[in-house]
């Protein structure tokens, strides 16, 4: 007797069944069971009648050993009715099993039920993503699981788990908002990437792998990265490639005496990607040699070194006799102490193009003020160069001349801005844009003043 499966076993319709349960009462947990459907034949003829089924969950496609590769097992309490070869089984491996890892089903059957040997049904069947969606047990509304909410925006309320899911579609891959006074909008952790964003496309000004915007009275963070460790290899935010922006770059430290304040410092900007080291030394018999630190030498271009020396005390004559990435020789007429400051250009970044095509200041939505999160002086530059009108709305003549496509405020692939009553309006690629919510107008910094040219 040769019992076999002639149809690829798959999780056909399992996700739909689970979603229909969730829609019946979105406050009720979906559970851990999923539906398995297949076709069973015996000696090339479809089976009719009851059969026992036995399911094993493995983390390898073939081979392996029960310990540690067999993750869980399940045997239905009652025989399963097979009609014309077709059967449906509700399989339940329990909680804590599906967390996004790849698994295979190993299935055995015996017909008639109740006794006799089990007949294996090789090969093991790869699970499709539907059971892994069980990890999204708090999904609430099924409309949010395919990446689109009822207003055609990918939207998910807080409290969801979507481990292992992949969403494909137009517009934003995932849009999340939290309306609580002190709730985290999105939280993720893991051994690899807690949050990973990737964007590609054409015909648009730029793509955003991860986009964050914040709008509130104080201490707003569009994207916040943090590390629980303070080591040299720990980074709250780590970037690969260039780090750029349109605002200030700074750090903060606690105020040493006033608990209600913090001290901010900001980075200088210049026309090169620079490196430096500094220190103090002293001439001995009119000469000293400064050894260039290895960490500076390894990342600095051999061309473009500059050295400044400043004598301490009375007036003294000092000069640089020679300089390279190995050592700097300083000469003088007096044996004086001095400070030195050495600048270089980062290796591989000597030919940085500083004035280039504008991608950072490109309005996207017609008739909506742009850039109101920027300082007033910068916004006036955008008016002076013709990007914006005096009321800070996009200059449509400039947009047409430069080939920028301005979208209408109602178009779905613009970024929604959530108002105080939950209303949504368009936010022009930056936090704090002026947006109309019902009878209220919200702006985080300033409202443009239109000058009457007459």
Secondary structure as a PSIPRED ss2 file (coil, helix, strand):
# PSIPRED VFORMAT (PSIPRED V4.0)

   1 X C   1.000  0.000  0.000
   2 X C   1.000  0.000  0.000
   3 X E   0.000  0.000  1.000
   4 X E   0.000  0.000  1.000
   5 X C   1.000  0.000  0.000
   6 X C   1.000  0.000  0.000
   7 X C   1.000  0.000  0.000
   8 X C   1.000  0.000  0.000
   9 X C   1.000  0.000  0.000
  10 X E   0.000  0.000  1.000
  11 X C   1.000  0.000  0.000
  12 X C   1.000  0.000  0.000
  13 X C   1.000  0.000  0.000
  14 X H   0.000  1.000  0.000
  15 X H   0.000  1.000  0.000
  16 X H   0.000  1.000  0.000
  17 X H   0.000  1.000  0.000
  18 X H   0.000  1.000  0.000
  19 X H   0.000  1.000  0.000
  20 X H   0.000  1.000  0.000
  21 X H   0.000  1.000  0.000
  22 X H   0.000  1.000  0.000
  23 X H   0.000  1.000  0.000
  24 X H   0.000  1.000  0.000
  25 X C   1.000  0.000  0.000
  26 X C   1.000  0.000  0.000
  27 X C   1.000  0.000  0.000
  28 X C   1.000  0.000  0.000
  29 X C   1.000  0.000  0.000
  30 X C   1.000  0.000  0.000
  31 X C   1.000  0.000  0.000
  32 X C   1.000  0.000  0.000
  33 X C   1.000  0.000  0.000
  34 X E   0.000  0.000  1.000
  35 X E   0.000  0.000  1.000
  36 X E   0.000  0.000  1.000
  37 X E   0.000  0.000  1.000
  38 X E   0.000  0.000  1.000
  39 X E   0.000  0.000  1.000
  40 X C   1.000  0.000  0.000
  41 X E   0.000  0.000  1.000
  42 X E   0.000  0.000  1.000
  43 X C   1.000  0.000  0.000
  44 X C   1.000  0.000  0.000
  45 X E   0.000  0.000  1.000
  46 X E   0.000  0.000  1.000
  47 X C   1.000  0.000  0.000
  48 X C   1.000  0.000  0.000
  49 X E   0.000  0.000  1.000
  50 X E   0.000  0.000  1.000
  51 X E   0.000  0.000  1.000
  52 X E   0.000  0.000  1.000
  53 X E   0.000  0.000  1.000
  54 X E   0.000  0.000  1.000
  55 X E   0.000  0.000  1.000
  56 X E   0.000  0.000  1.000
  57 X E   0.000  0.000  1.000
  58 X E   0.000  0.000  1.000
  59 X C   1.000  0.000  0.000
  60 X C   1.000  0.000  0.000
  61 X C   1.000  0.000  0.000
  62 X C   1.000  0.000  0.000
  63 X C   1.000  0.000  0.000
  64 X C   1.000  0.000  0.000
  65 X C   1.000  0.000  0.000
  66 X H   0.000  1.000  0.000
  67 X H   0.000  1.000  0.000
  68 X H   0.000  1.000  0.000
  69 X H   0.000  1.000  0.000
  70 X E   0.000  0.000  1.000
  71 X E   0.000  0.000  1.000
  72 X E   0.000  0.000  1.000
  73 X E   0.000  0.000  1.000
  74 X E   0.000  0.000  1.000
  75 X E   0.000  0.000  1.000
  76 X C   1.000  0.000  0.000
  77 X C   1.000  0.000  0.000
  78 X C   1.000  0.000  0.000
  79 X C   1.000  0.000  0.000
  80 X E   0.000  0.000  1.000
  81 X E   0.000  0.000  1.000
  82 X E   0.000  0.000  1.000
  83 X E   0.000  0.000  1.000
  84 X C   1.000  0.000  0.000
  85 X C   1.000  0.000  0.000
  86 X E   0.000  0.000  1.000
  87 X E   0.000  0.000  1.000
  88 X E   0.000  0.000  1.000
  89 X E   0.000  0.000  1.000
  90 X E   0.000  0.000  1.000
  91 X E   0.000  0.000  1.000
  92 X C   1.000  0.000  0.000
  93 X C   1.000  0.000  0.000
  94 X C   1.000  0.000  0.000
  95 X C   1.000  0.000  0.000
  96 X C   1.000  0.000  0.000
  97 X C   1.000  0.000  0.000
  98 X C   1.000  0.000  0.000
  99 X C   1.000  0.000  0.000
 100 X C   1.000  0.000  0.000
 101 X C   1.000  0.000  0.000
 102 X C   1.000  0.000  0.000
 103 X C   1.000  0.000  0.000
 104 X E   0.000  0.000  1.000
 105 X E   0.000  0.000  1.000
 106 X E   0.000  0.000  1.000
 107 X E   0.000  0.000  1.000
 108 X E   0.000  0.000  1.000
 109 X E   0.000  0.000  1.000
 110 X E   0.000  0.000  1.000
 111 X C   1.000  0.000  0.000
 112 X C   1.000  0.000  0.000
 113 X C   1.000  0.000  0.000
 114 X C   1.000  0.000  0.000
 115 X C   1.000  0.000  0.000
 116 X C   1.000  0.000  0.000
 117 X C   1.000  0.000  0.000
 118 X C   1.000  0.000  0.000
 119 X E   0.000  0.000  1.000
 120 X E   0.000  0.000  1.000
 121 X C   1.000  0.000  0.000
 122 X C   1.000  0.000  0.000
 123 X C   1.000  0.000  0.000
 124 X C   1.000  0.000  0.000
 125 X E   0.000  0.000  1.000
 126 X E   0.000  0.000  1.000
 127 X C   1.000  0.000  0.000
 128 X C   1.000  0.000  0.000
 129 X C   1.000  0.000  0.000
 130 X C   1.000  0.000  0.000
 131 X H   0.000  1.000  0.000
 132 X H   0.000  1.000  0.000
 133 X H   0.000  1.000  0.000
 134 X H   0.000  1.000  0.000
 135 X H   0.000  1.000  0.000
 136 X C   1.000  0.000  0.000
 137 X C   1.000  0.000  0.000
 138 X C   1.000  0.000  0.000
 139 X C   1.000  0.000  0.000
 140 X C   1.000  0.000  0.000
 141 X C   1.000  0.000  0.000
 142 X H   0.000  1.000  0.000
 143 X H   0.000  1.000  0.000
 144 X H   0.000  1.000  0.000
 145 X C   1.000  0.000  0.000
 146 X C   1.000  0.000  0.000
 147 X C   1.000  0.000  0.000
 148 X C   1.000  0.000  0.000
 149 X C   1.000  0.000  0.000
 150 X C   1.000  0.000  0.000
 151 X C   1.000  0.000  0.000
 152 X C   1.000  0.000  0.000
 153 X C   1.000  0.000  0.000
 154 X C   1.000  0.000  0.000
 155 X C   1.000  0.000  0.000
 156 X E   0.000  0.000  1.000
 157 X C   1.000  0.000  0.000
 158 X C   1.000  0.000  0.000
 159 X C   1.000  0.000  0.000
 160 X C   1.000  0.000  0.000
 161 X C   1.000  0.000  0.000
 162 X C   1.000  0.000  0.000
 163 X C   1.000  0.000  0.000
 164 X C   1.000  0.000  0.000
 165 X C   1.000  0.000  0.000
 166 X C   1.000  0.000  0.000
 167 X C   1.000  0.000  0.000
 168 X C   1.000  0.000  0.000
 169 X C   1.000  0.000  0.000
 170 X C   1.000  0.000  0.000
 171 X C   1.000  0.000  0.000
 172 X C   1.000  0.000  0.000
 173 X C   1.000  0.000  0.000
 174 X C   1.000  0.000  0.000
 175 X C   1.000  0.000  0.000
 176 X E   0.000  0.000  1.000
 177 X C   1.000  0.000  0.000
 178 X C   1.000  0.000  0.000
 179 X C   1.000  0.000  0.000
 180 X C   1.000  0.000  0.000
 181 X C   1.000  0.000  0.000
 182 X C   1.000  0.000  0.000
 183 X C   1.000  0.000  0.000
 184 X C   1.000  0.000  0.000
 185 X C   1.000  0.000  0.000
 186 X C   1.000  0.000  0.000
 187 X C   1.000  0.000  0.000
 188 X C   1.000  0.000  0.000
 189 X C   1.000  0.000  0.000
 190 X C   1.000  0.000  0.000
 191 X C   1.000  0.000  0.000
 192 X C   1.000  0.000  0.000
 193 X C   1.000  0.000  0.000
 194 X C   1.000  0.000  0.000
 195 X C   1.000  0.000  0.000
 196 X C   1.000  0.000  0.000
 197 X C   1.000  0.000  0.000
 198 X C   1.000  0.000  0.000
 199 X C   1.000  0.000  0.000
 200 X C   1.000  0.000  0.000
 201 X C   1.000  0.000  0.000
 202 X C   1.000  0.000  0.000
 203 X C   1.000  0.000  0.000
 204 X C   1.000  0.000  0.000
 205 X C   1.000  0.000  0.000
 206 X C   1.000  0.000  0.000
 207 X C   1.000  0.000  0.000
 208 X C   1.000  0.000  0.000
 209 X C   1.000  0.000  0.000
 210 X C   1.000  0.000  0.000
 211 X C   1.000  0.000  0.000
 212 X C   1.000  0.000  0.000
 213 X C   1.000  0.000  0.000
 214 X C   1.000  0.000  0.000
 215 X C   1.000  0.000  0.000
 216 X C   1.000  0.000  0.000
 217 X C   1.000  0.000  0.000
 218 X C   1.000  0.000  0.000
 219 X C   1.000  0.000  0.000
 220 X C   1.000  0.000  0.000
 221 X C   1.000  0.000  0.000
 222 X C   1.000  0.000  0.000
 223 X C   1.000  0.000  0.000
 224 X C   1.000  0.000  0.000
 225 X C   1.000  0.000  0.000
 226 X C   1.000  0.000  0.000
 227 X C   1.000  0.000  0.000
 228 X C   1.000  0.000  0.000
 229 X C   1.000  0.000  0.000
 230 X C   1.000  0.000  0.000
 231 X C   1.000  0.000  0.000
 232 X C   1.000  0.000  0.000
 233 X C   1.000  0.000  0.000
 234 X C   1.000  0.000  0.000
 235 X C   1.000  0.000  0.000
 236 X C   1.000  0.000  0.000
 237 X C   1.000  0.000  0.000
 238 X C   1.000  0.000  0.000
 239 X C   1.000  0.000  0.000
 240 X C   1.000  0.000  0.000
 241 X C   1.000  0.000  0.000
 242 X C   1.000  0.000  0.000
 243 X C   1.000  0.000  0.000
 244 X C   1.000  0.000  0.000
 245 X C   1.000  0.000  0.000
 246 X C   1.000  0.000  0.000
 247 X C   1.000  0.000  0.000
 248 X C   1.000  0.000  0.000
 249 X C   1.000  0.000  0.000
 250 X E   0.000  0.000  1.000
 251 X E   0.000  0.000  1.000
 252 X E   0.000  0.000  1.000
 253 X E   0.000  0.000  1.000
 254 X E   0.000  0.000  1.000
 255 X C   1.000  0.000  0.000
 256 X C   1.000  0.000  0.000
 257 X C   1.000  0.000  0.000
 258 X C   1.000  0.000  0.000
 259 X C   1.000  0.000  0.000
 260 X C   1.000  0.000  0.000
 261 X C   1.000  0.000  0.000
 262 X E   0.000  0.000  1.000
 263 X E   0.000  0.000  1.000
 264 X E   0.000  0.000  1.000
 265 X E   0.000  0.000  1.000
 266 X E   0.000  0.000  1.000
 267 X C   1.000  0.000  0.000
 268 X C   1.000  0.000  0.000
 269 X C   1.000  0.000  0.000
 270 X C   1.000  0.000  0.000
 271 X C   1.000  0.000  0.000
 272 X C   1.000  0.000  0.000
 273 X C   1.000  0.000  0.000
 274 X E   0.000  0.000  1.000
 275 X E   0.000  0.000  1.000
 276 X E   0.000  0.000  1.000
 277 X E   0.000  0.000  1.000
 278 X E   0.000  0.000  1.000
 279 X E   0.000  0.000  1.000
 280 X E   0.000  0.000  1.000
 281 X E   0.000  0.000  1.000
 282 X E   0.000  0.000  1.000
 283 X C   1.000  0.000  0.000
 284 X E   0.000  0.000  1.000
 285 X C   1.000  0.000  0.000
 286 X C   1.000  0.000  0.000
 287 X E   0.000  0.000  1.000
 288 X E   0.000  0.000  1.000
 289 X E   0.000  0.000  1.000
 290 X E   0.000  0.000  1.000
 291 X E   0.000  0.000  1.000
 292 X C   1.000  0.000  0.000
 293 X C   1.000  0.000  0.000
 294 X H   0.000  1.000  0.000
 295 X H   0.000  1.000  0.000
 296 X H   0.000  1.000  0.000
 297 X H   0.000  1.000  0.000
 298 X H   0.000  1.000  0.000
 299 X H   0.000  1.000  0.000
 300 X E   0.000  0.000  1.000
 301 X C   1.000  0.000  0.000
 302 X C   1.000  0.000  0.000
 303 X C   1.000  0.000  0.000
 304 X C   1.000  0.000  0.000
 305 X C   1.000  0.000  0.000
 306 X E   0.000  0.000  1.000
 307 X E   0.000  0.000  1.000
 308 X E   0.000  0.000  1.000
 309 X E   0.000  0.000  1.000
 310 X E   0.000  0.000  1.000
 311 X E   0.000  0.000  1.000
 312 X C   1.000  0.000  0.000
 313 X C   1.000  0.000  0.000
 314 X C   1.000  0.000  0.000
 315 X C   1.000  0.000  0.000
 316 X C   1.000  0.000  0.000
 317 X C   1.000  0.000  0.000
 318 X E   0.000  0.000  1.000
 319 X E   0.000  0.000  1.000
 320 X E   0.000  0.000  1.000
 321 X E   0.000  0.000  1.000
 322 X E   0.000  0.000  1.000
 323 X E   0.000  0.000  1.000
 324 X C   1.000  0.000  0.000
 325 X C   1.000  0.000  0.000
 326 X C   1.000  0.000  0.000
 327 X E   0.000  0.000  1.000
 328 X E   0.000  0.000  1.000
 329 X E   0.000  0.000  1.000
 330 X E   0.000  0.000  1.000
 331 X E   0.000  0.000  1.000
 332 X E   0.000  0.000  1.000
 333 X C   1.000  0.000  0.000
 334 X C   1.000  0.000  0.000
 335 X C   1.000  0.000  0.000
 336 X C   1.000  0.000  0.000
 337 X E   0.000  0.000  1.000
 338 X E   0.000  0.000  1.000
 339 X E   0.000  0.000  1.000
 340 X E   0.000  0.000  1.000
 341 X E   0.000  0.000  1.000
 342 X E   0.000  0.000  1.000
 343 X E   0.000  0.000  1.000
 344 X E   0.000  0.000  1.000
 345 X E   0.000  0.000  1.000
 346 X E   0.000  0.000  1.000
 347 X C   1.000  0.000  0.000
 348 X C   1.000  0.000  0.000
 349 X C   1.000  0.000  0.000
 350 X C   1.000  0.000  0.000
 351 X C   1.000  0.000  0.000
 352 X C   1.000  0.000  0.000
 353 X C   1.000  0.000  0.000
 354 X C   1.000  0.000  0.000
 355 X C   1.000  0.000  0.000
 356 X C   1.000  0.000  0.000
 357 X C   1.000  0.000  0.000
 358 X C   1.000  0.000  0.000
 359 X C   1.000  0.000  0.000
 360 X C   1.000  0.000  0.000
 361 X C   1.000  0.000  0.000
 362 X C   1.000  0.000  0.000
 363 X C   1.000  0.000  0.000
 364 X C   1.000  0.000  0.000
 365 X E   0.000  0.000  1.000
 366 X C   1.000  0.000  0.000
 367 X C   1.000  0.000  0.000
 368 X C   1.000  0.000  0.000
 369 X C   1.000  0.000  0.000
 370 X C   1.000  0.000  0.000
 371 X C   1.000  0.000  0.000
 372 X C   1.000  0.000  0.000
 373 X C   1.000  0.000  0.000
 374 X C   1.000  0.000  0.000
 375 X C   1.000  0.000  0.000
 376 X H   0.000  1.000  0.000
 377 X H   0.000  1.000  0.000
 378 X H   0.000  1.000  0.000
 379 X H   0.000  1.000  0.000
 380 X H   0.000  1.000  0.000
 381 X H   0.000  1.000  0.000
 382 X H   0.000  1.000  0.000
 383 X H   0.000  1.000  0.000
 384 X H   0.000  1.000  0.000
 385 X C   1.000  0.000  0.000
 386 X C   1.000  0.000  0.000
 387 X C   1.000  0.000  0.000
 388 X E   0.000  0.000  1.000
 389 X C   1.000  0.000  0.000
 390 X C   1.000  0.000  0.000
 391 X C   1.000  0.000  0.000
 392 X C   1.000  0.000  0.000
 393 X C   1.000  0.000  0.000
 394 X E   0.000  0.000  1.000
 395 X C   1.000  0.000  0.000
 396 X H   0.000  1.000  0.000
 397 X H   0.000  1.000  0.000
 398 X H   0.000  1.000  0.000
 399 X H   0.000  1.000  0.000
 400 X H   0.000  1.000  0.000
 401 X H   0.000  1.000  0.000
 402 X H   0.000  1.000  0.000
 403 X C   1.000  0.000  0.000
 404 X C   1.000  0.000  0.000
 405 X C   1.000  0.000  0.000
 406 X C   1.000  0.000  0.000
 407 X E   0.000  0.000  1.000
 408 X C   1.000  0.000  0.000
 409 X C   1.000  0.000  0.000
 410 X C   1.000  0.000  0.000
 411 X C   1.000  0.000  0.000
 412 X C   1.000  0.000  0.000
 413 X C   1.000  0.000  0.000
 414 X C   1.000  0.000  0.000
 415 X E   0.000  0.000  1.000
 416 X E   0.000  0.000  1.000
 417 X E   0.000  0.000  1.000
 418 X E   0.000  0.000  1.000
 419 X C   1.000  0.000  0.000
 420 X C   1.000  0.000  0.000
 421 X C   1.000  0.000  0.000
 422 X C   1.000  0.000  0.000
 423 X C   1.000  0.000  0.000
 424 X E   0.000  0.000  1.000
 425 X E   0.000  0.000  1.000
 426 X E   0.000  0.000  1.000
 427 X E   0.000  0.000  1.000
 428 X C   1.000  0.000  0.000
 429 X C   1.000  0.000  0.000
 430 X C   1.000  0.000  0.000
 431 X C   1.000  0.000  0.000
 432 X C   1.000  0.000  0.000
 433 X C   1.000  0.000  0.000
 434 X C   1.000  0.000  0.000
 435 X E   0.000  0.000  1.000
 436 X E   0.000  0.000  1.000
 437 X E   0.000  0.000  1.000
 438 X C   1.000  0.000  0.000
 439 X C   1.000  0.000  0.000
 440 X E   0.000  0.000  1.000
 441 X E   0.000  0.000  1.000
 442 X E   0.000  0.000  1.000
 443 X C   1.000  0.000  0.000
 444 X C   1.000  0.000  0.000
 445 X C   1.000  0.000  0.000
 446 X C   1.000  0.000  0.000
 447 X C   1.000  0.000  0.000
 448 X C   1.000  0.000  0.000
 449 X C   1.000  0.000  0.000
 450 X C   1.000  0.000  0.000
 451 X C   1.000  0.000  0.000
 452 X C   1.000  0.000  0.000
 453 X C   1.000  0.000  0.000
 454 X C   1.000  0.000  0.000
